[in-house]
Amino acid sequence: MTITDLTTLRDALREFCKARDWHQYHTPKNLVMALSVEAAELVEHFQWATPEESLALSNEKLAEVADEIADVLIYLTELADVLDIDPIAAARAKIIKNAIKYPAPENKS
C-alpha cells in the first residue's frame, strides 16, 4: 500500500495492527500514553540545544528526529481513528478558533 495522506496512513495502520491483533490494546488511554512517551522522546533530541543547534541537525540526528516524528504521527493517527475524529477537520476547526482568538495585526502602511 502506498501511503500518501492521512487516510492511507490510517488504513495502513489498521492493516498493520489487525495482522498483529493489536487493536485490543489500542484503547484511547493506551494510545495517548504511548503518544506522550513518543513526544517526550522527540523532546529529548532538542533538550539543552540552543536555537541555532536545533536548526542545524546532523544527518544522523535528523534521521532520529524523523523516526520520533513518525512515531508521534502514528499514535496520533491511531488515537483519532479509535475516537472517530477526522484530524484534518479538527485542525481546520482549530485554526479558525485560533484566528478568532489571536487575530493578525492590521497592516500599517
DSSP file (Angstrom, degrees, kcal/mol; ACC not computed):
  #  RESIDUE AA STRUCTURE BP1 BP2  ACC     N-H-->O    O-->H-N    N-H-->O    O-->H-N    TCO  KAPPA ALPHA  PHI   PSI    X-CA   Y-CA   Z-CA
    1    1 A M              0   0    0      0, 0.0     2,-0.5     0, 0.0     7,-0.0   0.000 360.0 360.0 360.0 134.0    0.0    0.0    0.0
    2    2 A T        -     0   0    0      2,-0.0     2,-0.7     1,-0.0    10,-0.1  -0.788 360.0-148.6 -89.6 126.4    1.3    3.4   -0.9
    3    3 A I        +     0   0    0     -2,-0.5     3,-0.1     1,-0.2    -1,-0.0  -0.858  37.9 145.4 -99.5 112.9    0.9    5.9    1.9
    4    4 A T        +     0   0    0     -2,-0.7     2,-0.3     1,-0.2    -1,-0.2   0.496  64.0   9.8-124.9 -10.2    0.3    9.4    0.5
    5    5 A D  S  > S-     0   0    0      1,-0.0     4,-2.1     0, 0.0    -1,-0.2  -0.912  88.4 -82.0-157.9-179.9   -2.1   11.1    3.0
    6    6 A L  H  > S+     0   0    0     -2,-0.3     4,-2.7     1,-0.2     5,-0.2   0.831 122.8  55.5 -65.5 -31.3   -3.7   10.6    6.4
    7    7 A T  H  > S+     0   0    0      2,-0.2     4,-2.4     1,-0.2    -1,-0.2   0.938 111.0  42.4 -67.8 -45.9   -6.4    8.3    5.1
    8    8 A T  H  > S+     0   0    0      2,-0.2     4,-2.2     1,-0.2    -2,-0.2   0.838 114.3  52.9 -71.4 -29.8   -4.0    5.9    3.5
    9    9 A L  H  X S+     0   0    0     -4,-2.1     4,-2.5     2,-0.2    -2,-0.2   0.949 110.0  48.1 -64.7 -48.1   -1.8    6.1    6.6
   10   10 A R  H  X S+     0   0    0     -4,-2.7     4,-2.3     1,-0.2    -2,-0.2   0.919 112.7  48.5 -56.7 -45.2   -4.8    5.3    8.8
   11   11 A D  H  X S+     0   0    0     -4,-2.4     4,-2.1     1,-0.2    -1,-0.2   0.894 111.0  49.8 -65.0 -40.1   -5.7    2.4    6.5
   12   12 A A  H  X S+     0   0    0     -4,-2.2     4,-2.6     1,-0.2    -1,-0.2   0.897 111.0  50.0 -65.2 -39.6   -2.2    1.0    6.6
   13   13 A L  H  X S+     0   0    0     -4,-2.5     4,-2.6     2,-0.2     5,-0.3   0.881 107.8  53.8 -66.7 -37.8   -2.1    1.2   10.4
   14   14 A R  H  X S+     0   0    0     -4,-2.3     4,-2.4    -5,-0.2    -2,-0.2   0.939 112.3  44.2 -59.2 -46.8   -5.4   -0.6   10.6
   15   15 A E  H  X S+     0   0    0     -4,-2.1     4,-2.4     2,-0.2    -2,-0.2   0.921 112.9  51.4 -64.1 -44.7   -4.0   -3.4    8.5
   16   16 A F  H  X S+     0   0    0     -4,-2.6     4,-0.7     1,-0.2    -2,-0.2   0.923 114.8  42.3 -58.6 -47.3   -0.7   -3.5   10.4
   17   17 A C  H >X>S+     0   0    0     -4,-2.6     5,-2.5     1,-0.2     4,-0.6   0.878 112.3  53.8 -70.3 -38.3   -2.5   -3.7   13.8
   18   18 A K  H ><5S+     0   0    0     -4,-2.4     3,-1.0    -5,-0.3    -2,-0.2   0.909 104.5  54.9 -62.3 -42.1   -5.0   -6.2   12.5
   19   19 A A  H 3<5S+     0   0    0     -4,-2.4    -1,-0.2     1,-0.3    -2,-0.2   0.750 117.1  37.3 -63.2 -23.2   -2.3   -8.6   11.3
   20   20 A R  H <<5S-     0   0    0     -4,-0.7    -1,-0.3    -3,-0.5    -2,-0.2   0.358 107.7-122.5-109.5   2.4   -0.7   -8.5   14.8
   21   21 A D  T <<5 +     0   0    0     -3,-1.0     3,-0.3    -4,-0.6    -3,-0.2   0.883  66.5 138.9  56.0  42.7   -4.0   -8.5   16.8
   22   22 A W    >>< +     0   0    0     -5,-2.5     3,-2.0     1,-0.2     4,-0.8   0.572  39.7  90.3 -91.9 -11.1   -3.0   -5.2   18.5
   23   23 A H  G >4 S+     0   0    0     -6,-0.4     3,-0.7     1,-0.3    -1,-0.2   0.832  78.1  65.4 -57.8 -30.8   -6.4   -3.5   18.3
   24   24 A Q  G 34 S+     0   0    0     -3,-0.3    -1,-0.3     1,-0.2    -2,-0.1   0.773 106.8  42.2 -62.1 -24.2   -7.3   -5.0   21.7
   25   25 A Y  G <4 S+     0   0    0     -3,-2.0     2,-1.7     1,-0.2    -1,-0.2   0.577  91.2  90.6 -95.8 -12.1   -4.5   -2.9   23.2
   26   26 A H    <<  +     0   0    0     -4,-0.8    -1,-0.2    -3,-0.7    -3,-0.1  -0.406  52.2 148.1 -91.5  62.9   -5.2    0.3   21.3
   27   27 A T     >  -     0   0    0     -2,-1.7     4,-2.8    -3,-0.1     5,-0.3  -0.521  63.7-106.2 -83.5 160.1   -7.6    2.0   23.7
   28   28 A P  H  > S+     0   0    0      0, 0.0     4,-2.7     0, 0.0     5,-0.3   0.915 121.2  52.9 -54.0 -42.8   -7.6    5.8   23.9
   29   29 A K  H  > S+     0   0    0      1,-0.2     4,-1.9     2,-0.2     5,-0.2   0.944 112.8  42.2 -58.7 -50.1   -5.9    5.6   27.3
   30   30 A N  H  > S+     0   0    0      1,-0.2     4,-2.4     2,-0.2    -1,-0.2   0.896 115.1  50.2 -66.3 -39.8   -3.1    3.4   26.0
   31   31 A L  H  X S+     0   0    0     -4,-2.8     4,-2.6     1,-0.2    -1,-0.2   0.908 110.7  47.9 -67.2 -41.1   -2.7    5.3   22.8
   32   32 A V  H  X S+     0   0    0     -4,-2.7     4,-2.1    -5,-0.3    -1,-0.2   0.862 112.0  50.9 -69.9 -32.7   -2.5    8.7   24.5
   33   33 A M  H  X S+     0   0    0     -4,-1.9     4,-2.0    -5,-0.3    -2,-0.2   0.932 112.3  46.0 -66.4 -44.3    0.1    7.3   26.9
   34   34 A A  H  X S+     0   0    0     -4,-2.4     4,-2.4     1,-0.2    -2,-0.2   0.893 111.1  53.3 -63.7 -39.7    2.2    5.9   24.1
   35   35 A L  H  X S+     0   0    0     -4,-2.6     4,-2.5     1,-0.2    -1,-0.2   0.905 107.8  51.1 -60.4 -42.3    1.8    9.3   22.2
   36   36 A S  H  X S+     0   0    0     -4,-2.1     4,-2.1     2,-0.2    -1,-0.2   0.901 109.7  49.5 -62.6 -42.2    3.1   11.1   25.3
   37   37 A V  H  X S+     0   0    0     -4,-2.0     4,-2.1     2,-0.2    -2,-0.2   0.926 112.4  47.2 -63.4 -45.2    6.1    8.8   25.6
   38   38 A E  H  X S+     0   0    0     -4,-2.4     4,-1.8     1,-0.2    -2,-0.2   0.883 110.1  52.4 -66.4 -38.0    7.0    9.3   21.9
   39   39 A A  H  X S+     0   0    0     -4,-2.5     4,-2.2     1,-0.2    -1,-0.2   0.901 109.2  50.7 -63.0 -39.4    6.5   13.1   22.2
   40   40 A A  H  X S+     0   0    0     -4,-2.1     4,-1.9     1,-0.2    -2,-0.2   0.883 107.1  53.4 -65.1 -37.9    8.9   13.0   25.1
   41   41 A E  H  X S+     0   0    0     -4,-2.1     4,-0.7     1,-0.2    -1,-0.2   0.859 108.6  50.6 -64.6 -34.3   11.5   11.0   23.1
   42   42 A L  H >< S+     0   0    0     -4,-1.8     3,-1.0     1,-0.2     4,-0.4   0.915 107.6  53.2 -66.2 -43.4   11.2   13.7   20.4
   43   43 A V  H >X S+     0   0    0     -4,-2.2     3,-2.1     1,-0.2     4,-1.2   0.876  97.4  66.7 -58.9 -38.9   11.8   16.4   23.0
   44   44 A E  H 3< S+     0   0    0     -4,-1.9    -1,-0.2     1,-0.3     3,-0.2   0.813  92.2  61.1 -54.8 -32.4   15.0   14.6   24.2
   45   45 A H  T << S+     0   0    0     -3,-1.0    -1,-0.3    -4,-0.7    -2,-0.2   0.707 114.2  34.4 -69.2 -18.3   16.6   15.4   20.8
   46   46 A F  T X4 S+     0   0    0     -3,-2.1     3,-2.1    -4,-0.4    -1,-0.2   0.483  84.5 125.2-113.9  -7.0   16.3   19.1   21.4
   47   47 A Q  T 3< S+     0   0    0     -4,-1.2     3,-0.1     1,-0.3    -3,-0.0  -0.342  87.6   1.4 -59.6 130.3   16.8   19.3   25.2
   48   48 A W  T 3  S+     0   0    0      1,-0.3    -1,-0.3    -2,-0.1     2,-0.2   0.402  99.1 132.6  72.5   0.0   19.6   21.7   26.1
   49   49 A A    <   -     0   0    0     -3,-2.1    -1,-0.3     1,-0.1    -3,-0.1  -0.544  58.1-121.8 -77.4 146.7   20.2   22.6   22.4
   50   50 A T     >  -     0   0    0     -2,-0.2     4,-2.5    -3,-0.1     5,-0.2  -0.409  30.3-104.7 -75.0 163.7   20.5   26.2   21.5
   51   51 A P  H  > S+     0   0    0      0, 0.0     4,-0.9     0, 0.0    -1,-0.1   0.904 124.6  51.0 -55.5 -39.5   18.0   27.6   19.0
   52   52 A E  H >> S+     0   0    0      1,-0.2     3,-0.6     2,-0.2     4,-0.5   0.919 109.7  48.6 -65.3 -43.5   20.9   27.6   16.5
   53   53 A E  H >4 S+     0   0    0      1,-0.2     3,-1.1     2,-0.2    -1,-0.2   0.881 106.7  56.8 -63.7 -37.8   21.8   23.9   17.2
   54   54 A S  H 3< S+     0   0    0     -4,-2.5     3,-0.3     1,-0.3    -1,-0.2   0.747 108.5  47.7 -67.4 -21.3   18.2   22.9   16.9
   55   55 A L  H << S+     0   0    0     -4,-0.9    -1,-0.3    -3,-0.6    -2,-0.2   0.509 109.7  54.1 -93.0  -6.6   18.1   24.3   13.4
   56   56 A A  S << S+     0   0    0     -3,-1.1    -1,-0.2    -4,-0.5     2,-0.1  -0.435  72.8 168.4-127.5  58.2   21.3   22.7   12.3
   57   57 A L        -     0   0    0     -3,-0.3    -3,-0.1     1,-0.1    -4,-0.0  -0.441  36.3-116.0 -73.7 143.0   20.9   18.9   13.0
   58   58 A S     >  -     0   0    0     -2,-0.1     4,-2.9     1,-0.1     5,-0.2  -0.283  31.9-105.5 -66.5 163.6   23.3   16.5   11.6
   59   59 A N  H  > S+     0   0    0      1,-0.2     4,-2.0     2,-0.2     5,-0.1   0.887 123.0  50.5 -59.8 -38.9   22.0   13.9    9.1
   60   60 A E  H  > S+     0   0    0      2,-0.2     4,-1.8     1,-0.2    -1,-0.2   0.934 112.9  44.8 -65.1 -46.1   22.1   11.2   11.7
   61   61 A K  H  > S+     0   0    0      1,-0.2     4,-2.6     2,-0.2    -2,-0.2   0.893 111.0  54.5 -65.3 -39.8   20.3   13.4   14.3
   62   62 A L  H  X S+     0   0    0     -4,-2.9     4,-2.4     1,-0.2    -1,-0.2   0.888 107.0  51.0 -61.5 -39.4   17.7   14.4   11.6
   63   63 A A  H  X S+     0   0    0     -4,-2.0     4,-1.9     2,-0.2    -1,-0.2   0.890 110.5  49.2 -64.8 -39.4   17.0   10.7   10.9
   64   64 A E  H  X S+     0   0    0     -4,-1.8     4,-1.8     2,-0.2    -2,-0.2   0.907 111.4  48.9 -65.9 -41.7   16.5   10.0   14.6
   65   65 A V  H  X S+     0   0    0     -4,-2.6     4,-2.7     1,-0.2    -2,-0.2   0.898 108.1  54.8 -63.8 -40.9   14.1   13.0   14.8
   66   66 A A  H  X S+     0   0    0     -4,-2.4     4,-2.4     1,-0.2    -1,-0.2   0.895 106.1  52.2 -60.2 -40.8   12.2   11.8   11.7
   67   67 A D  H  X S+     0   0    0     -4,-1.9     4,-2.1     2,-0.2    -1,-0.2   0.906 110.9  46.9 -61.3 -41.8   11.7    8.4   13.4
   68   68 A E  H  X S+     0   0    0     -4,-1.8     4,-2.4     2,-0.2    -2,-0.2   0.891 110.3  51.9 -69.8 -39.0   10.3   10.1   16.5
   69   69 A I  H  X S+     0   0    0     -4,-2.7     4,-2.7     1,-0.2    -1,-0.2   0.911 109.5  51.3 -60.9 -41.1    8.0   12.4   14.4
   70   70 A A  H  X S+     0   0    0     -4,-2.4     4,-2.7     2,-0.2    -2,-0.2   0.918 108.9  50.2 -61.4 -43.9    6.8    9.2   12.7
   71   71 A D  H  X S+     0   0    0     -4,-2.1     4,-2.4     2,-0.2     5,-0.2   0.921 111.9  47.8 -60.8 -44.0    6.0    7.6   16.0
   72   72 A V  H  X S+     0   0    0     -4,-2.4     4,-2.5     1,-0.2     5,-0.2   0.934 113.5  47.5 -62.3 -46.4    4.1   10.6   17.2
   73   73 A L  H  X S+     0   0    0     -4,-2.7     4,-2.6     2,-0.2    -2,-0.2   0.901 111.2  51.7 -62.7 -41.3    2.1   10.8   13.9
   74   74 A I  H  X S+     0   0    0     -4,-2.7     4,-2.4     2,-0.2    -2,-0.2   0.950 113.4  42.5 -61.7 -50.8    1.4    7.1   14.0
   75   75 A Y  H  X S+     0   0    0     -4,-2.4     4,-2.5     1,-0.2    -1,-0.2   0.891 115.0  50.6 -66.0 -37.9    0.0    7.1   17.6
   76   76 A L  H  X S+     0   0    0     -4,-2.5     4,-2.4    -5,-0.2    -1,-0.2   0.905 111.2  48.8 -65.0 -40.8   -1.9   10.4   16.9
   77   77 A T  H  X S+     0   0    0     -4,-2.6     4,-2.1    -5,-0.2    -2,-0.2   0.908 112.6  47.9 -64.8 -42.4   -3.5    8.9   13.8
   78   78 A E  H  X S+     0   0    0     -4,-2.4     4,-2.6     2,-0.2    -2,-0.2   0.896 111.0  51.2 -66.3 -39.3   -4.5    5.7   15.6
   79   79 A L  H  X S+     0   0    0     -4,-2.5     4,-2.1     2,-0.2    -2,-0.2   0.936 110.8  48.0 -62.4 -46.8   -5.9    7.7   18.5
   80   80 A A  H  <>S+     0   0    0     -4,-2.4     5,-3.0     1,-0.2     4,-0.4   0.887 112.1  50.9 -60.1 -39.3   -8.0    9.8   16.1
   81   81 A D  H ><5S+     0   0    0     -4,-2.1     3,-1.0     3,-0.2    -2,-0.2   0.936 109.8  48.1 -64.6 -47.6   -9.2    6.6   14.4
   82   82 A V  H 3<5S+     0   0    0     -4,-2.6    -1,-0.2     1,-0.3    -2,-0.2   0.864 117.1  42.9 -61.9 -36.5  -10.2    4.9   17.6
   83   83 A L  T 3<5S-     0   0    0     -4,-2.1    -1,-0.3    -5,-0.2    -2,-0.2   0.433 110.8-122.5 -89.9   0.4  -12.1    8.1   18.7
   84   84 A D  T < 5 +     0   0    0     -3,-1.0     2,-0.5    -4,-0.4    -3,-0.2   0.915  59.6 149.5  57.0  47.1  -13.6    8.6   15.2
   85   85 A I      < -     0   0    0     -5,-3.0    -1,-0.2    -6,-0.1    -2,-0.1  -0.942  47.5-136.9-110.0 129.2  -12.1   12.1   14.9
   86   86 A D     >  -     0   0    0     -2,-0.5     4,-2.7     1,-0.2     5,-0.2  -0.769  15.2-159.3 -82.3 108.7  -11.1   13.5   11.5
   87   87 A P  H  > S+     0   0    0      0, 0.0     4,-2.4     0, 0.0    -1,-0.2   0.834  88.9  51.8 -64.2 -31.4   -7.8   15.1   12.3
   88   88 A I  H  > S+     0   0    0      2,-0.2     4,-2.6     1,-0.2     5,-0.2   0.933 112.2  45.3 -68.6 -44.8   -7.8   17.3    9.2
   89   89 A A  H  > S+     0   0    0      2,-0.2     4,-2.4     1,-0.2     5,-0.2   0.903 113.8  50.5 -63.5 -40.7  -11.3   18.6   10.1
   90   90 A A  H  X S+     0   0    0     -4,-2.7     4,-2.2     2,-0.2    -2,-0.2   0.915 112.0  46.9 -63.3 -43.0  -10.3   19.1   13.7
   91   91 A A  H  X S+     0   0    0     -4,-2.4     4,-2.4     2,-0.2    -2,-0.2   0.907 111.3  51.3 -65.9 -41.7   -7.2   21.0   12.7
   92   92 A R  H  X S+     0   0    0     -4,-2.6     4,-1.8     1,-0.2    -2,-0.2   0.928 111.9  47.0 -60.4 -45.4   -9.2   23.2   10.3
   93   93 A A  H  X S+     0   0    0     -4,-2.4     4,-2.2     1,-0.2    -1,-0.2   0.883 111.9  51.0 -64.0 -38.8  -11.7   24.0   13.1
   94   94 A K  H  X S+     0   0    0     -4,-2.2     4,-2.8     2,-0.2    -1,-0.2   0.876 106.4  53.7 -68.9 -37.1   -8.9   24.8   15.5
   95   95 A I  H  X S+     0   0    0     -4,-2.4     4,-2.2     2,-0.2    -1,-0.2   0.900 109.5  49.2 -62.3 -40.2   -7.2   27.1   13.0
   96   96 A I  H  X S+     0   0    0     -4,-1.8     4,-1.7     2,-0.2    -2,-0.2   0.932 111.8  48.2 -64.0 -45.9  -10.5   29.0   12.7
   97   97 A K  H  X S+     0   0    0     -4,-2.2     4,-2.5     1,-0.2    -2,-0.2   0.917 112.7  48.9 -59.3 -43.8  -10.8   29.2   16.5
   98   98 A N  H  X S+     0   0    0     -4,-2.8     4,-3.2     1,-0.2    -1,-0.2   0.861 106.4  56.1 -66.0 -35.6   -7.2   30.4   16.8
   99   99 A A  H  < S+     0   0    0     -4,-2.2    -1,-0.2     2,-0.2    -2,-0.2   0.866 112.0  43.4 -64.7 -35.3   -7.7   33.1   14.1
  100  100 A I  H  < S+     0   0    0     -4,-1.7    -2,-0.2     1,-0.1    -1,-0.2   0.904 118.3  44.1 -73.7 -42.2  -10.6   34.5   16.2
  101  101 A K  H  < S+     0   0    0     -4,-2.5    -2,-0.2     1,-0.3    -3,-0.2   0.854 127.4  29.0 -71.2 -35.7   -8.7   34.2   19.5
  102  102 A Y  S  < S-     0   0    0     -4,-3.2    -1,-0.3    -5,-0.2    -2,-0.1  -0.668  83.0-166.5-126.5  74.9   -5.4   35.6   18.0
  103  103 A P        -     0   0    0      0, 0.0    -3,-0.1     0, 0.0     3,-0.1  -0.300  28.3-106.9 -65.7 146.6   -6.3   38.0   15.2
  104  104 A A        -     0   0    0     -5,-0.1     3,-0.1     1,-0.1     2,-0.0  -0.442  41.8-100.8 -68.8 143.5   -3.5   39.1   12.9
  105  105 A P        -     0   0    0      0, 0.0    -1,-0.1     0, 0.0     2,-0.1  -0.359  42.0-103.7 -65.2 147.3   -2.3   42.6   13.4
  106  106 A E        -     0   0    0      1,-0.1     2,-0.3    -3,-0.1     0, 0.0  -0.435  39.3-103.2 -69.2 144.3   -3.7   45.1   10.9
  107  107 A N        -     0   0    0     -2,-0.1     2,-0.7    -3,-0.1    -1,-0.1  -0.516  31.0-155.3 -68.6 131.2   -1.2   46.2    8.2
  108  108 A K              0   0    0     -2,-0.3    -1,-0.1     1,-0.1    -2,-0.0  -0.888 360.0 360.0-112.0 101.9    0.1   49.7    9.0
  109  109 A S              0   0    0     -2,-0.7    -1,-0.1     0, 0.0    -2,-0.0   0.409 360.0 360.0-104.9 360.0    1.2   51.2    5.7
